[in-house]
Amino acid sequence: MEYTRYLLDNGLRVLVNSDYNSPMVAMNILYDIGARDEDPSLTGFAHLFEHLMFGGSANIPDFDSPLQMAGGENNAYTNNDYTDYHLTLPFQNLETGFWLESDRMNELAFSQDSLDVQRKVVIEEYRQRYLNQPYGDAWLYLKPLAYKVHPYLWSTIGKEISHIENARLSDVKKFFYGNYAPNNAILTLSGSIKPEEAHELAKKWFGPIPSREIKIRNIPQEPVQTDYRYLEVQRPVPSPAVYIAWHMGDRFSREYYILDLLSDILSNGMSARLFLRLVKDRQLFSDIDAYITGDRDPGLFVISGRLASGIAAESGIKAIHEEIARIISEPIAERELNKVKNRAESQFLFSNMNVQNKAMNLAYFEWLGNADMIGCEMDLIRSVTVAEIKATAENVLRETNCSCLVYINNGEK
């Protein structure tokens, strides 16, 4: 992907990809603040701010209305590592996007009313997504089971909802001015715009915003897990379910690419191993999946599944470990590995076809350290070998590196 990079005097990084095949321009702002950066006694703030940023800024009481009138749309998301805001607009109305995003980066319309409204929204989201859905609280149990020190032990919604319920306006202001700043952000654009036009607009709207003092990140590293961990919870779920997690390398490690492909070998598609053997043939699970969390710091390789009617959790767990042992004892065929590599390549190429995804990918890889890494991803994926799959599975998917969460139906409807 071709792009032009600028650095404003206040520290804002600006990356521009010109794509004249689209009449639209995508704007993406990534803030280097995620759940891992929160105070352990004030968790959920990164996610809370995803909501507060749409509640009005110093000079603009409503973010959405001007954008919609200009033919644009927007969204945002928060994860363990960063918070991302993105919008798309017709080129002729692009300056509206610069106006809106720069004003809320500069200063929000802090008020007790706005905090109260967004706090209620987050609390309701917590109830609906985490408490009132079957298996919705899985990560609220699995994360602190797997992590004991690293802040990945809490979810983006927060360690406990009381942290949001008790949030004070002074806490919110401190969090904003300590994290939302041009020198802690990456602005990317993709679409029908020349680099020099984007640069001038960036200087006009974001240039006057002063840089701010960003707290030095000091994240405790998770010690090596040396024991098997097991937790069983009783809930009114449709069927028992298991979540098994193993610690793995960080986003920069070789393990990331190896285990990403292994997760596809196990569960991506109806010809994948876990589906064929545990769902279709043995009928132990009604559905099953394998995936990596993909975190910047050392993350998790996870296998989760809902058991078929009448199947005990112990039987499902045993069957999963048998399939892992098969990966280690019987090396996969080159053809099987090439199949998932081809699928990964097609997914990667498709993800870089529309302007919104290109702007998001530029921001993400720049945040990782260098946007040029986009061009290296497929080489790294293609270079993974059968021997590496076997060796990594043997090293990572060990019993002493494993945390297992089991849902048991408590009989309630």
N, C-alpha and C positions, 0 to 999 in steps of 0.2 A: 504494500500500500504506500503510495507516494504521499508525502505530507511536508509542510513547511512549519518550522518551529520558531517561536518567538518567546522571549522572556521580558516581561515588563519590569520596570524599576522597583515595583512593590513586591516582586517575587512571583507573580502569577505566570504560570506556564501556559502558553497558547499554541495549540497544534491545529493546523488547517489542512484538510484533504479536499481538493477541488474535484467535484464529480458533476459534470454538466449534463449527465443523463437524467438527472432529476431536477424538477423545478423547485423542489423543497430544499431547505437547509436544516440540518439537525445540529442542535447545540447541546453539549453535555458538560456538566460541571461535576467533577469528582472532588469531594472533600476528604482529606486523609484523616478521618475520624470515624471509628466504628465502635462496636460494643467492647472490644478488647481494651480500649483506651479509657473506659469509665472508672470512676471511683467505686470500689466494691460496695460502698454504702449508698451509692447513688446510681444504681444500674438502670438501664432502659432509657437513658437520656439521649443517646444517639438516635434511637428510633423515635423518641418523643419529638426531637427537633425536625425529623422528616415531616411531621405534621405541623409543627409550629411555623415552618418556613412557608407554608401555604396560608397562614393566618393573617397576613398583612405585614408590610414593611413600613419603614419610617414615612415614606411619601406616597405609598400605594396601598390603600386599605384592602384591596382584593386582588390576588394574583391571577386567578383563573379568567375573570371576565375580560380584561383587556386582551389576553392571549387568544381567547376564543373569538373575539371580535376581529382579530387579525388573521383568523383562519388557522390557528395553531392548536396543538394539543401537547400535553405534558404528563410526566409521571416521575416517580422517585422510588428508591428502595434503600434499605440499610442492611448491612451484614456485619459479621464479626470485625471486619477490617476497615471498611470505608462506607461513606454515604454518597449516593449518586443521584443527581437531578438531570432530567433530560427533557427536551422539547423539540418539536419540529414546526417550522413555519415556511410559508412561501417566501422566496428570496426578497421580494419587494417589501415585505413587512418584518424583515429580520431584526431591524433596530428595536422593535418592540420587545423582542426577547432579550437583547442586551440591556435595555432599560429596566425590565422586570428583574432579571437575575442580578444585576449590579446593585440595585436598590436593596434587595434583601441580603446580599452579602455585606453591604455597608452597615445596615442596622435594621433589626426587626422592630415592629410596633409592639414593644413589650408592654403588656398590661395583665393585670390579674384576671380580667375577663377572658382574654385570649388563652391564657394558661389553663383556666378552669375548663373552657370548652374543649381544648385539645387533650387535656388530661382525661376527661370523660370519654372521648373518642378512643384513646388508647386503652383505657380500662375495659371498655365494651369490646374492643378487639381482642383483648386478653381472654375475656370470658367466652366469646364466640369461637375463636380459633383454637384456644388452648384448653379450655375447661369443658365446653359444651359439645365438642366433637369427639367421637371415638378415636382414641390414640392421639388426640391433639396435644396432650401433655408429655408425649414420649421424650422429646428433647429436653424438657424440664427435669427429667429423671436421668436420661442417658448421659448428658453432658457432665453433670457433677459426679456421675459414676466413673466416667473415663478420666476426667481432669480433676486434680486436687489443688493445684497451685495456679496454673495459667488461667487468665480471665476468659478463655473459651469455655470455662465451666458454667457460665450463664448464657442464656439465650438473648437475642437482640431485644426481646420484649422486656427483659430484666430478670434479675435473680428472684425477686419477689415484687408483686404489684404494689406493695406498700411504699416502695421507693418512688414510684410515680405519684401515688396518692398524697404523699407527704412533701413533694417537691415544692420548694419556695421560689418565688420570683427572683430572688438574689442568686439562688443556685443556677437557675436557667440563664441569667445574664452572664454569670461567670463562665458557664460552659460555652456559650456562644462566642464571647470575645476571646476565649482561650483556644478555639478550634476553627471557627468560621472566619477565614481571612484569606486574602489573595496569596499569601506565601504558604498557605496550607491547602491550596486548591489547584486543579488542572482544568483548563477550559479547552474543549476540543470542538471543532466544527467540521462537518462534511456535507457537501452538496454544491449547489450552483453558486459558488462564491470564490472570488480570487483571493489568494493569501493576503495581498496587500490591503484589500478592502476589509478583511477580517481583522487584520492588525490595527488598522486605523480605528475601527469601531471598538476594539478591545481597549485601546489607549484612551479613547474618548470616555467610555462608560466605566471601565474598571480601573484605569490608571490613577484617578484621584483617591481611590480607597487606600488608606494607609495600611502598611503591613502591621502585624500584631505579634506579640510575644507568644510563641507556641510552647507549651509545656514539653520538656524533653521526655520522650517515651522511655519508660523503664519497666518493661514487662517481665515478670518472673518466668523462668523457663520450667516447663513441666519435667519432673524427674522421670527416669525410665520406669515403666510399670513392671513389677516383678511378681505380681500375683493375679490369679483369675478372680474377676469380680462379677457378682451375680446379684440381681435385684428382681424381686417378683412383686407386682402390684395387682390389686384386684379392682376391676372397674366394670361398669355395665357395658362391655364391648360386645359386638356381634359374634366374635370368635377370638380364641387366644391368638396372641401375636408375639413374635420375637424380634429383638433388635440386638445385633451383635456388632461390636465396634472394636477395631484394632488401631493403635497409634501408628502413624505413618509419617513420612518426611514432609517438609514444607514445600511451598509452591516452586521453589528454585531447585529442588532436589531431583535426581534421576528417578527416585521412587514415584514421584508424582505422575510421570508419564507411563511408567510401567504398570502401576496399580490402576490408573485410569483405563488402560487397555484391558487389564485383567477384569475389571468390573464389567466391561462390555462383553468379554468372553463369557462371563457368568450369567449376565442378565439382559443384555441389549437385544431385544427381538425374540420372536417365538422359536428361533433355532438355537438360542443360547442355552448353556448347560443347565442352569438351575431351573429354567422353565421346562425344558424337555424331561429332565430326570425327576424333579421334585413336584412339579405341577401336573404335567401330562402323563408321565409313566407311572410314578409311584403314588400320585394324587395325595401327597402329604400337605401341600399348601394350595390355597386358592389363588394367591399371588405372591410373588417374591421379587426382590430387587437388590442389586448391588451397586454401590456408588461411593465416590469419595467426596469429602466436604470441600476440598479445593482451597483450603485456607492458606493465607500467607505464611503463618507460622505452622509448625507441625500439626497436621490435621488427623482425620479419622477415615479409615476404610470401613464401610458399613454394609452389612447384609441384613435386610429386614423383610419379614414376610408374615402373612396372615395364614394361620393353619386351617386346613380343611375340617369339615365337621367330624367330630369324634376323634381327632388326632391330638395326642398329648404334646405339650410343649417340648418335653424331653426327647420325643421321637423326632421332632422337627430340627431341634438343635443338633442332635446326633447326625442326622442326614446332611446338614450343612457342613459339618466338620468332615464328613466322609468325602464330600465333593472337593473340599479344600485339599484333603490328603491325596485325592486323585490327581489334582493339578501338580502336586509336588512329586508324586511317585511315577506318573505317566505324562511325560512332557507333551504339551499340546502340539498339534501339527502346524507346520508353516502355513498351510492353507487357512486354518482357523484364525491364526494371528493376522494374516494378510486381510482377511475379511473385515475384521474390526478396524484395522488401519485404514482401509478404503472408506469405511463408513465414517470414521473420525475425520478423514480428509474432506469428504463431501460436506459434512456438517460444518467444518471450519470454513470452507469456501463459501457456502451459503450464508454463513453468519457475517460475511464481509461483502454482501451484495447490496444491501440497502443502506442508506445514509445514516439512519439512526444507529444501526449496529456498528457501522464503521466509526462513528464518533465515540460510541461507548468503548469499543475495543482499543481505539487510540488512547483514550484516557486511562483505561485499565493497564495497558502495557507500559505507558509512561509512568504510572503510579508504581508499577513493579520495578521500574528502574530505567527502562529504555524502550520507547515505542518501536524501535527497530526489531525488538524481540518477536513482533508479529511475523516477520519473515523467517524466523527460525523455528517456529512451533512445529511445522510439518516435518522438518528435517529431524527434529528430536523424536517425534512420534514414529517416523519411519525407521529410525535406527534401533528401536527396541527389538531385542532378540528373544527367541524361545527360551534360551538358557537364563536370561535375565528374569523372565516371568517366573520360572521355576525357583530360582535362587531367592528372589524377592518374596515370593509367597512363603517360602520356607522360613525366611528371616522375620517377616512381619506378622504373618498369620499364626502366631504361636499362642498356646493356651495362656501363658503368663503375661501376654500382651493384650489380653482379651477382656472386654467388659460386656456382660449380657443382661439385657432388660427383657423381662417376660410379662406380658399382660395375661391375666387370668380372668375369665368372666365370673363376676360375683353373684350372678343369678338375677340381677335386677333387669328390668326392661327399659 
